[in-house]
Amino acid sequence: MSPKIRIKLPKLTFWRAVLLVLWVLAAYVAVIRFTKGLGAVTNLRDDFPWGLWIGFDVLCGVALAAGGFTIAALVYIFDIGKKYHSITRPTVLTAFLGYLLVIAALMFDLGRPWNIWHPLVMWNHHSVMFEVAWCVMLYTTVLALEFSPVVFEKFGWHLPLKLVRSFMLVFVVAGVLLSTLHQSSLGSLYLILPEKMHPLWYSPLLPVLFFISAVGVGLAMTIFESFLSHRAFRKELELDVLVGLARGVILVEVIYLTVRFLDMINRHVLGYAFQFTREAALFWLEILLMAVIPIVIFSIPKLVVKRNWLFYGAVANVLGLVMNRLNVSITSLERWAGPYFPKWQEIVVTAALVATGFAVFGWVAKNFPIFESPVPEEPEPEAAGSEAPTYA
C-alpha cells in the first residue's frame, strides 16, 4: 500500500479568519466590478472619476513603498554607513509588495483593464500617465531583481546570485531614477486642475512636494516595519539604525514644511489655512501628523532612543502622508465636484489589498532571510586567501 499523504493546514487564527473573509468579499466585488462595471461597486461619477482606489491604493501605495529607493540610494550610492545594509532587504520587500498591490488596485480602477498593455506600444510622450505607467512597470522589475538575491540564497543558487550582485549598483541607480520620476509625476497628474482643486492643496510645486514627502515616509515606514517585525517575529533592526532614520525624517520634514509654506506665502493662499472651514482643519491635521509630531518626537533625546516613541513618530508620519494624498485627490476637489464617500465595496477591496500585503510580508519574513546579513560569495580559486569581498 502506498503511504497516506497528509496535508497540514495552517491553524485558523483570528487574523487569518479576517484575511479569509476579506478575500471572499473582494472576490465577490471583483466579479461584480468586471461584469457590471465601475458604477455597480463605486460611488465614482463623471465629475469625480478618481476615488479611494486611486487616492489611497495608488497614491499612498506608491509613496509608502518609497523606502525601497530611499534606503537603496543611501546604502549603495551614497554609502552612508555599513550599518544601514541591514535595512535594505525588508525595505526592498516592502516596496516590491507595495508596487504589486498598486498594480492590482489599478486593475480594479481602470475602465478597461484588459488594455493595460497599451502603453507598451502606444507611446504618448506628452502624457504624464504614460511616464508613470512605464516607470511603475520598470521599477517593479528592478525591485524584483533587487530582491532576487534573497531567493537565490535561500535555494543555494550561487551562479545567478553572483550575476545579480555584479549588477546590483546598476539596478539601484535605475531604481532611484525611475522612482524619482514617478513619485513626482503622480503629483503632476493634478497640475491640470488649478481651478478645481482647493488652494490649500493645489500648487505648481506638487511634483516636488510629492517627492519630498515620499522620501520622508520611506524612512518612517522602515521604523514602522521594524517595530511590527519585532512584535510578530522577534526580529528587529538595531536601535542606532532606527535613530539614524529618525534624524533623516526630521531633515526631510523640515525641508517639506519650508517648501510648502514658502510656496503658499508666495501664491498668497496661506490665509485659507486660518479660516474656520473643514478644509483648514484637515490641512492642519495633515501638517501636524506628517511633520510636526514626528519632528518633535524625534528631536527629544529621551524619546528618540525608545522604540515605542520611534514607532509613534513613524505612525504619525505615515498617517499624515495618507491624509495628504487623500486631501489632494479627494478633499481638494469636493468643493467643486461635490462630496464623495466610497462604497463599502471600494473599502473592502482596499482592506483586502492592505491585509494581503501584511500577510505576504509575514510569510516571506518567516521563510526567507530578509533580516539576515547577505551570504558571502564563494571566493574565486585564485583569491581564496584574499580579503573578504564587499557584498551587495
C-alpha positions in Angstrom: 0.0 0.0 0.0 1.2 3.5 -0.8 1.7 5.7 2.2 -1.0 8.2 3.1 -0.3 11.8 2.2 -1.2 14.2 5.0 -1.7 17.8 4.2 -1.2 20.1 7.2 -3.5 23.1 7.0 -2.4 26.3 8.8 -4.0 27.0 12.1 -7.0 29.3 11.8 -6.3 32.3 13.9 -8.4 35.5 14.3 -6.3 37.5 11.8 -6.3 34.6 9.3 -10.0 34.5 9.6 -10.3 38.2 8.9 -8.0 37.8 5.9 -10.1 35.0 4.5 -13.3 37.0 4.9 -11.7 40.0 3.1 -10.6 37.7 0.3 -14.0 36.2 -0.1 -15.7 39.7 -0.1 -13.1 41.1 -2.5 -13.6 38.2 -4.9 -17.3 38.9 -4.9 -16.7 42.6 -5.6 -14.3 41.7 -8.4 -16.9 39.5 -10.1 -19.5 42.4 -9.9 -17.0 45.0 -11.0 -15.7 43.1 -14.0 -19.2 42.0 -15.2 -21.2 45.2 -14.4 -18.6 48.0 -14.4 -17.3 50.6 -12.0 -20.7 52.1 -11.4 -22.0 48.9 -9.7 -19.4 48.9 -7.0 -18.2 52.5 -6.6 -19.5 56.0 -6.0 -17.4 57.4 -8.8 -19.1 59.7 -11.3 -18.2 61.8 -14.4 -17.2 64.8 -12.3 -15.3 62.6 -9.7 -13.7 59.8 -11.7 -10.9 59.0 -9.2 -11.7 58.0 -5.7 -10.4 55.7 -3.0 -8.7 53.2 -5.3 -6.5 56.0 -6.8 -6.3 58.3 -3.8 -5.3 55.5 -1.3 -4.3 52.4 -3.2 -2.2 54.1 -5.8 -1.0 57.5 -4.5 -0.5 56.2 -0.9 0.7 52.8 -2.0 3.5 54.2 -4.2 4.6 56.7 -1.6 4.6 54.2 1.3 6.8 52.0 -0.9 9.4 54.8 -1.2 11.7 53.2 1.3 13.0 50.9 -1.4 14.7 53.6 -3.4 15.5 55.9 -0.4 17.4 53.2 1.6 19.0 51.7 -1.5 20.3 55.2 -2.5 21.7 55.8 1.0 23.4 52.4 1.1 24.7 51.7 -2.4 25.1 55.2 -4.0 25.9 57.5 -1.1 27.5 54.7 1.1 26.2 56.2 4.3 27.3 53.7 6.9 27.6 49.9 6.6 25.1 49.5 9.5 22.3 50.5 7.1 22.9 47.4 4.9 20.6 45.5 7.4 17.7 47.7 6.3 17.8 47.1 2.6 16.1 43.7 2.4 12.9 44.4 4.4 12.6 47.8 2.7 13.0 46.4 -0.8 10.5 43.6 0.1 8.0 46.2 1.3 8.5 48.3 -1.9 8.1 45.2 -4.1 4.9 44.1 -2.4 3.6 47.7 -2.5 4.1 48.0 -6.2 2.5 44.7 -6.9 -0.6 45.7 -4.8 -0.7 49.1 -6.6 -0.9 47.2 -9.9 -3.6 45.0 -8.6 -5.6 48.1 -7.4 -5.2 49.7 -10.9 -6.8 46.6 -12.4 -9.9 47.4 -10.4 -9.9 51.1 -11.2 -9.1 51.1 -14.9 -12.3 51.3 -17.0 -10.9 48.7 -19.4 -8.2 46.8 -17.5 -7.6 44.4 -20.4 -6.0 47.4 -22.2 -3.3 47.9 -19.6 -0.7 46.8 -22.1 -1.4 49.7 -24.4 1.4 52.0 -23.1 3.9 49.3 -24.2 3.1 50.0 -27.9 1.1 53.2 -27.9 3.6 55.9 -26.9 2.4 59.4 -25.9 5.4 61.4 -24.8 3.2 64.3 -23.7 1.2 62.2 -21.2 2.1 62.1 -17.5 0.2 58.8 -17.2 2.4 57.3 -20.0 5.5 58.2 -18.0 4.1 56.8 -14.7 3.0 53.6 -16.4 6.4 52.9 -17.8 8.2 53.9 -14.6 6.0 51.6 -12.5 6.5 48.7 -14.9 10.2 49.1 -15.0 10.7 49.9 -11.3 8.7 46.8 -10.3 11.0 44.8 -12.5 14.0 46.4 -10.8 12.6 45.7 -7.3 12.2 42.0 -8.3 15.9 41.9 -9.4 17.0 43.7 -6.2 15.1 41.2 -4.0 16.2 38.2 -6.0 19.4 37.6 -4.1 17.3 36.6 -1.1 15.6 33.9 -3.1 18.9 32.7 -4.6 20.5 32.5 -1.2 17.5 30.5 0.2 17.9 27.9 -2.5 21.7 28.0 -2.8 21.7 29.2 -6.4 25.3 30.6 -6.4 25.7 31.4 -10.1 22.6 33.6 -10.5 23.4 35.1 -7.1 26.8 36.2 -8.2 25.5 37.5 -11.5 22.8 39.7 -9.9 25.2 41.0 -7.3 27.6 42.1 -10.0 24.9 44.4 -11.5 23.4 45.5 -8.2 24.6 49.1 -8.4 23.2 49.4 -11.9 19.8 48.2 -10.6 19.9 50.6 -7.7 20.7 53.6 -9.8 18.0 52.7 -12.3 15.5 52.3 -9.4 16.4 55.7 -7.9 16.0 57.4 -11.3 12.7 55.7 -12.0 11.3 56.3 -8.5 12.3 60.0 -8.6 10.4 60.3 -11.9 7.1 58.7 -11.0 6.9 59.7 -7.3 6.9 63.3 -8.6 4.8 62.6 -11.6 1.9 61.4 -9.5 1.8 64.9 -8.2 2.0 66.2 -11.8 -1.3 64.4 -12.6 -3.1 67.1 -10.6 -1.5 70.1 -12.2 -4.3 70.2 -14.8 -6.8 71.1 -12.1 -5.8 74.6 -10.8 -9.4 75.9 -10.9 -11.0 72.8 -9.4 -8.6 72.0 -6.5 -8.8 73.8 -3.2 -5.9 76.4 -2.9 -4.5 74.7 0.2 -3.5 71.7 -1.9 -3.1 72.9 -5.5 0.4 74.0 -6.2 2.7 74.1 -9.2 5.2 72.5 -6.9 3.0 69.4 -6.3 5.6 67.2 -8.0 8.3 68.4 -5.7 6.1 68.1 -2.6 5.1 64.6 -3.6 8.7 63.6 -4.0 10.0 65.1 -0.7 7.1 63.7 1.3 7.7 60.2 -0.2 11.3 60.3 0.9 10.3 61.1 4.4 7.6 58.4 4.7 10.0 55.9 3.2 12.3 56.4 6.2 9.4 56.3 8.6 8.0 53.1 7.1 11.3 51.4 7.8 10.9 52.3 11.5 7.3 51.1 11.4 8.2 47.8 9.8 10.9 47.2 12.4 8.5 47.6 15.3 5.9 45.3 13.8 8.5 42.7 12.8 9.8 42.6 16.4 6.2 42.1 17.7 5.4 39.4 15.2 8.8 37.6 14.6 11.1 38.9 17.3 13.3 40.3 14.6 14.2 44.0 14.6 16.8 46.5 13.5 19.5 47.9 15.8 18.4 51.0 17.8 21.2 53.2 16.4 19.9 52.4 12.8 16.4 53.5 13.7 17.6 56.6 15.4 19.6 57.5 12.3 16.4 57.0 10.2 14.5 59.3 12.6 17.1 62.0 12.2 16.6 61.7 8.5 12.9 62.1 8.9 13.5 65.4 10.8 15.6 66.8 8.0 13.2 65.8 5.2 10.1 67.1 7.0 11.8 70.4 7.8 12.6 70.8 4.1 9.0 69.8 3.3 7.5 72.4 5.7 9.8 75.1 4.4 9.0 74.5 0.7 5.3 74.1 1.3 4.7 77.2 3.4 7.0 79.4 1.3 5.1 78.3 -1.7 1.7 79.1 0.0 3.0 82.5 1.0 4.3 83.2 -2.5 0.9 82.3 -4.0 -1.0 84.3 -1.4 -3.1 81.4 -0.2 -1.9 80.9 3.3 -4.9 82.8 4.6 -7.2 79.8 3.6 -5.5 77.8 6.4 -6.8 80.2 9.1 -10.4 80.2 8.0 -13.0 78.2 10.0 -13.6 75.6 7.4 -13.4 71.8 7.1 -10.5 72.1 4.6 -8.5 74.2 7.0 -9.0 71.7 9.8 -7.9 68.8 7.6 -4.9 70.8 6.4 -3.6 71.5 9.9 -4.2 67.9 11.0 -2.2 66.7 8.0 0.7 69.0 8.8 0.5 68.1 12.5 0.7 64.3 11.8 3.1 64.3 8.8 5.6 66.8 10.1 5.1 68.5 13.5 4.6 65.4 15.7 7.5 63.3 14.1 9.9 66.3 14.3 9.0 66.9 18.0 9.3 63.2 19.0 12.5 62.6 17.0 14.1 65.8 18.3 13.8 65.0 22.0 16.8 62.9 23.0 15.0 60.9 25.8 12.2 59.9 23.3 14.1 59.1 20.2 16.1 56.3 21.9 12.9 54.5 22.9 11.4 52.1 20.4 7.8 52.8 21.4 8.2 56.5 20.7 10.1 55.9 17.5 7.0 53.8 16.5 4.6 56.6 17.5 6.5 59.2 15.4 6.6 56.9 12.4 2.9 56.1 12.6 2.2 59.8 12.8 4.2 60.4 9.7 2.6 57.6 7.8 -0.9 58.8 8.7 -0.1 62.3 7.8 1.2 61.2 4.4 -2.1 59.2 3.8 -4.1 62.3 4.8 -2.1 64.4 2.4 -2.6 62.1 -0.6 -6.4 61.8 0.2 -6.7 65.5 0.7 -5.0 66.2 -2.7 -7.1 63.5 -4.5 -10.5 63.8 -2.8 -10.9 66.7 -0.3 -9.4 69.3 -2.6 -12.0 68.5 -5.3 -15.1 68.2 -3.2 -15.8 71.9 -3.1 -16.0 71.9 -6.9 -17.4 68.5 -7.6 -19.5 67.8 -4.5 -19.0 65.3 -1.7 -17.6 61.8 -2.4 -17.6 58.8 0.0 -16.5 55.3 -1.1 -19.0 52.5 -1.2 -18.4 49.5 1.0 -17.2 47.6 -2.0 -14.4 50.1 -2.5 -13.4 49.9 1.1 -13.4 46.1 1.1 -11.1 45.9 -1.9 -8.7 48.3 -0.3 -8.7 46.5 3.0 -8.1 43.2 1.3 -5.1 44.5 -0.6 -3.6 46.0 2.6 -4.2 42.8 4.5 -2.7 40.7 1.7 0.4 42.9 1.9 0.9 42.3 5.6 0.2 38.5 5.2 2.7 38.1 2.3 5.4 40.1 4.2 4.9 37.9 7.2 5.2 34.7 5.2 8.3 35.9 3.4 9.9 37.0 6.7 9.3 33.6 8.2 10.7 31.6 5.2 13.4 33.8 3.7 16.5 35.5 5.2 15.3 39.1 4.9 16.6 40.1 8.4 19.9 38.4 8.0 23.2 39.5 6.6 23.9 38.5 3.0 25.5 35.1 2.5 29.2 35.6 1.4 30.1 34.8 -2.2 32.2 31.8 -2.8 35.8 33.1 -3.3 37.4 32.5 -6.7 40.2 29.9 -6.6 43.0 32.4 -7.1 41.6 34.7 -4.4 40.8 32.1 -1.8 43.1 33.6 0.8 42.5 37.2 0.0 40.4 39.7 1.9 36.6 39.1 2.0 34.7 40.9 -0.7 32.1 43.5 -0.2 28.6 42.2 -0.8 25.7 43.8 -2.5 
